[in-house]
């Protein structure tokens, strides 16, 4: 069981968990100025944590040097935002450490994942989100060794990410949860039967502090189902380009009132359902559509890097109309 600082800061977040995009300039290089602006805006809008260089941030497309620079920039912006706000005015996740926590994505094979974790630690991150290992489909014992090696490599807390080729049995999660620095599981699989089994097994093992996150694309769309399992944490890619709407959803979700429930239904039907339809209309749109949304809101964060592609103009136009309708 863990009393890790990161886990305590994420347990009851004051706002959505913010997964910023990574900005690229006209020459294709990382645009740190635009990235800083994006991160700072998300924090000021109410993001409770910054998950930098994860899936939405195109971790797969970044060099180690670019990764280190982006994580360091996110940490600096979180610190500057805390100074501007004042620690006395902070609330929720902001109370510990005086700033929102910064979690960095790490991945690939074990050796590179360990290297990225150490780079994240050097850059000042509070924790890492351990993405599935590159390409291979491993046995459960191999997955345990992989994620344990990441957790052993630094003093940072680790959230493991279940999706694609990294799908865990309940017994595997029980074993991972025994590690003092593995504090949570982010689920991108969407198998609620499996999640119920995992949550029950970890709870019966005596670990009642382990964290669970809904990590499906456009997680708000499925969050009511996850909430029924007791999973209250979720990633919010929509917060990147529609922070007002994402905040309204988060507040309604936690209000526990009939009015809040009615607002949830309105947001799901009027915003998230058409957003999911747009997302599903093209491969990679879970990232490129988010980036298009950020550009529509006035910040040029550049295009996605290959092999991802940009959404077609018609889809972008529909996204613009959806954002404007949600704001109004």
PyMOL commands that set and color helices and strands:
alter all, ss='L'
color gray80, all
select helices_A, chain A and resi 5-11+32-45+59-61+64-85+87-89+92-95+110-122+140-153+170-177+192-204+219-228+238-240+243-255+258-279+285-296+313-327
alter helices_A, ss='H'
color red, helices_A
select strands_A, chain A and resi 17-18+49-52+101-106+127-130+157-162+182-187+211-214+233-236
alter strands_A, ss='S'
color yellow, strands_A
deselect
rebuild
show_as cartoon
